[in-house]
Amino acid sequence: WSCGKTACCAYGPACRRGDDGGRTEPAALGPDDLLAPEAFLAARAEGKAPPVFHVGPRALFVRGHVPAAVSVGEAGEAEGLAALERAVAALPKGDRVVVACGCCPYRNCPNVRPALKKLREQLKDLHE
Protein backbone atom coordinates (compact mmCIF):
# COMPACT_ATOMS: atom_id res chain seq x y z
CA TRP A 1 0.00 0.00 0.00
CA SER A 2 1.17 3.53 -0.70
CA CYS A 3 -0.37 6.84 0.32
CA GLY A 4 0.64 8.19 -3.07
CA LYS A 5 2.89 10.87 -1.54
CA THR A 6 6.04 8.81 -0.97
CA ALA A 7 7.16 5.25 -0.52
CA CYS A 8 5.27 3.83 2.39
CA CYS A 9 6.59 3.02 5.83
CA ALA A 10 6.08 -0.22 7.68
CA TYR A 11 2.68 0.91 8.94
CA GLY A 12 1.06 0.73 5.49
CA PRO A 13 -2.70 0.27 5.98
CA ALA A 14 -2.44 1.41 9.62
CA CYS A 15 -1.06 4.73 8.41
CA ARG A 16 -4.02 5.07 6.07
CA ARG A 17 -6.37 4.70 9.02
CA GLY A 18 -4.32 7.04 11.22
CA ASP A 19 -3.73 4.17 13.65
CA ASP A 20 -0.14 3.24 14.47
CA GLY A 21 -0.99 0.55 16.97
CA GLY A 22 -1.04 2.93 19.92
CA ARG A 23 2.70 3.68 19.73
CA THR A 24 2.18 7.43 19.70
CA GLU A 25 -0.61 9.87 20.35
CA PRO A 26 -1.61 12.44 17.74
CA ALA A 27 0.47 15.58 17.77
CA ALA A 28 -1.48 18.75 17.26
CA LEU A 29 0.25 20.65 14.51
CA GLY A 30 -0.28 24.37 14.72
CA PRO A 31 0.90 27.11 12.38
CA ASP A 32 4.09 27.54 14.42
CA ASP A 33 4.93 23.86 13.92
CA LEU A 34 4.91 23.98 10.13
CA LEU A 35 7.37 25.48 7.68
CA ALA A 36 6.21 25.79 4.09
CA PRO A 37 8.67 24.40 1.54
CA GLU A 38 8.83 27.81 -0.14
CA ALA A 39 9.78 29.47 3.15
CA PHE A 40 12.45 26.85 3.80
CA LEU A 41 13.94 27.27 0.32
CA ALA A 42 13.93 31.06 0.67
CA ALA A 43 15.70 30.81 4.05
CA ARG A 44 18.17 28.33 2.57
CA ALA A 45 18.93 30.68 -0.33
CA GLU A 46 19.74 33.38 2.25
CA GLY A 47 21.88 30.99 4.31
CA LYS A 48 19.39 31.12 7.19
CA ALA A 49 17.67 27.74 6.93
CA PRO A 50 17.16 25.88 10.20
CA PRO A 51 18.87 22.51 10.61
CA VAL A 52 16.81 19.62 9.25
CA PHE A 53 16.68 16.22 10.90
CA HIS A 54 15.28 13.29 8.96
CA VAL A 55 13.44 11.20 11.56
CA GLY A 56 12.18 8.47 9.24
CA PRO A 57 13.46 5.19 7.85
CA ARG A 58 16.99 5.22 6.45
CA ALA A 59 15.70 3.73 3.18
CA LEU A 60 13.57 6.82 2.60
CA PHE A 61 16.50 9.10 3.40
CA VAL A 62 18.68 7.30 0.87
CA ARG A 63 15.99 7.57 -1.82
CA GLY A 64 15.70 11.34 -1.34
CA HIS A 65 15.55 13.90 1.43
CA VAL A 66 15.38 17.59 2.22
CA PRO A 67 18.63 19.28 1.17
CA ALA A 68 21.22 19.32 3.98
CA ALA A 69 19.10 17.03 6.17
CA VAL A 70 20.83 14.77 8.67
CA SER A 71 19.39 11.32 9.26
CA VAL A 72 19.02 10.49 12.96
CA GLY A 73 17.00 7.32 12.54
CA GLU A 74 13.33 6.63 13.14
CA ALA A 75 11.95 8.80 15.93
CA GLY A 76 9.31 6.15 16.49
CA GLU A 77 12.13 3.96 17.86
CA ALA A 78 14.13 4.62 21.03
CA GLU A 79 17.50 4.85 19.24
CA GLY A 80 16.26 7.41 16.72
CA LEU A 81 14.57 9.51 19.36
CA ALA A 82 17.73 9.52 21.49
CA ALA A 83 19.83 10.49 18.45
CA LEU A 84 17.47 13.40 17.74
CA GLU A 85 17.69 14.54 21.35
CA ARG A 86 21.51 14.49 21.25
CA ALA A 87 21.63 16.33 17.92
CA VAL A 88 19.29 19.09 19.07
CA ALA A 89 21.08 19.43 22.43
CA ALA A 90 24.27 20.27 20.50
CA LEU A 91 22.62 23.29 18.84
CA PRO A 92 22.66 26.82 20.23
CA LYS A 93 19.67 27.63 22.42
CA GLY A 94 16.84 29.26 20.55
CA ASP A 95 17.60 27.61 17.21
CA ARG A 96 14.60 26.37 15.30
CA VAL A 97 14.81 22.90 13.82
CA VAL A 98 12.90 21.05 11.13
CA VAL A 99 11.99 17.39 11.38
CA ALA A 100 10.94 15.47 8.30
CA CYS A 101 10.12 11.85 7.64
CA GLY A 102 8.35 11.23 4.34
CA CYS A 103 6.73 7.90 5.13
CA CYS A 104 3.14 9.18 5.15
CA PRO A 105 1.07 12.32 5.85
CA TYR A 106 2.31 14.13 8.97
CA ARG A 107 -0.99 13.76 10.79
CA ASN A 108 -0.47 9.97 10.75
CA CYS A 109 3.32 9.73 10.87
CA PRO A 110 4.71 7.36 13.50
CA ASN A 111 8.01 9.28 13.47
CA VAL A 112 7.18 12.98 13.30
CA ARG A 113 4.76 12.82 16.22
CA PRO A 114 7.23 11.38 18.74
CA ALA A 115 9.92 13.75 17.40
CA LEU A 116 7.68 16.77 18.02
CA LYS A 117 6.75 15.49 21.45
CA LYS A 118 10.43 15.00 22.39
CA LEU A 119 11.39 18.43 21.04
CA ARG A 120 8.61 20.09 23.01
CA GLU A 121 9.74 18.32 26.20
CA GLN A 122 13.36 19.23 25.52
CA LEU A 123 12.52 22.89 24.91
CA LYS A 124 10.40 22.97 28.06
CA ASP A 125 13.34 21.59 30.08
CA LEU A 126 15.66 24.22 28.58
CA HIS A 127 13.36 27.08 29.51
CA GLU A 128 12.47 26.04 33.08
C-alpha positions as CSV (number, residue, x, y, z in Angstrom):
1,W,0.0,0.0,0.0
2,S,1.2,3.5,-0.7
3,C,-0.4,6.8,0.3
4,G,0.6,8.2,-3.1
5,K,2.9,10.9,-1.5
6,T,6.0,8.8,-1.0
7,A,7.2,5.3,-0.5
8,C,5.3,3.8,2.4
9,C,6.6,3.0,5.8
10,A,6.1,-0.2,7.7
11,Y,2.7,0.9,8.9
12,G,1.1,0.7,5.5
13,P,-2.7,0.3,6.0
14,A,-2.4,1.4,9.6
15,C,-1.1,4.7,8.4
16,R,-4.0,5.1,6.1
17,R,-6.4,4.7,9.0
18,G,-4.3,7.0,11.2
19,D,-3.7,4.2,13.7
20,D,-0.1,3.2,14.5
21,G,-1.0,0.5,17.0
22,G,-1.0,2.9,19.9
23,R,2.7,3.7,19.7
24,T,2.2,7.4,19.7
25,E,-0.6,9.9,20.3
26,P,-1.6,12.4,17.7
27,A,0.5,15.6,17.8
28,A,-1.5,18.7,17.3
29,L,0.3,20.7,14.5
30,G,-0.3,24.4,14.7
31,P,0.9,27.1,12.4
32,D,4.1,27.5,14.4
33,D,4.9,23.9,13.9
34,L,4.9,24.0,10.1
35,L,7.4,25.5,7.7
36,A,6.2,25.8,4.1
37,P,8.7,24.4,1.5
38,E,8.8,27.8,-0.1
39,A,9.8,29.5,3.2
40,F,12.5,26.8,3.8
41,L,13.9,27.3,0.3
42,A,13.9,31.1,0.7
43,A,15.7,30.8,4.1
44,R,18.2,28.3,2.6
45,A,18.9,30.7,-0.3
46,E,19.7,33.4,2.2
47,G,21.9,31.0,4.3
48,K,19.4,31.1,7.2
49,A,17.7,27.7,6.9
50,P,17.2,25.9,10.2
51,P,18.9,22.5,10.6
52,V,16.8,19.6,9.2
53,F,16.7,16.2,10.9
54,H,15.3,13.3,9.0
55,V,13.4,11.2,11.6
56,G,12.2,8.5,9.2
57,P,13.5,5.2,7.8
58,R,17.0,5.2,6.4
59,A,15.7,3.7,3.2
60,L,13.6,6.8,2.6
61,F,16.5,9.1,3.4
62,V,18.7,7.3,0.9
63,R,16.0,7.6,-1.8
64,G,15.7,11.3,-1.3
65,H,15.5,13.9,1.4
66,V,15.4,17.6,2.2
67,P,18.6,19.3,1.2
68,A,21.2,19.3,4.0
69,A,19.1,17.0,6.2
70,V,20.8,14.8,8.7
71,S,19.4,11.3,9.3
72,V,19.0,10.5,13.0
73,G,17.0,7.3,12.5
74,E,13.3,6.6,13.1
75,A,12.0,8.8,15.9
76,G,9.3,6.1,16.5
77,E,12.1,4.0,17.9
78,A,14.1,4.6,21.0
79,E,17.5,4.9,19.2
80,G,16.3,7.4,16.7
81,L,14.6,9.5,19.4
82,A,17.7,9.5,21.5
83,A,19.8,10.5,18.5
84,L,17.5,13.4,17.7
85,E,17.7,14.5,21.3
86,R,21.5,14.5,21.2
87,A,21.6,16.3,17.9
88,V,19.3,19.1,19.1
89,A,21.1,19.4,22.4
90,A,24.3,20.3,20.5
91,L,22.6,23.3,18.8
92,P,22.7,26.8,20.2
93,K,19.7,27.6,22.4
94,G,16.8,29.3,20.6
95,D,17.6,27.6,17.2
96,R,14.6,26.4,15.3
97,V,14.8,22.9,13.8
98,V,12.9,21.1,11.1
99,V,12.0,17.4,11.4
100,A,10.9,15.5,8.3
101,C,10.1,11.8,7.6
102,G,8.3,11.2,4.3
103,C,6.7,7.9,5.1
104,C,3.1,9.2,5.2
105,P,1.1,12.3,5.9
106,Y,2.3,14.1,9.0
107,R,-1.0,13.8,10.8
108,N,-0.5,10.0,10.7
109,C,3.3,9.7,10.9
110,P,4.7,7.4,13.5
111,N,8.0,9.3,13.5
112,V,7.2,13.0,13.3
113,R,4.8,12.8,16.2
114,P,7.2,11.4,18.7
115,A,9.9,13.7,17.4
116,L,7.7,16.8,18.0
117,K,6.7,15.5,21.5
118,K,10.4,15.0,22.4
119,L,11.4,18.4,21.0
120,R,8.6,20.1,23.0
121,E,9.7,18.3,26.2
122,Q,13.4,19.2,25.5
123,L,12.5,22.9,24.9
124,K,10.4,23.0,28.1
125,D,13.3,21.6,30.1
126,L,15.7,24.2,28.6
127,H,13.4,27.1,29.5
128,E,12.5,26.0,33.1
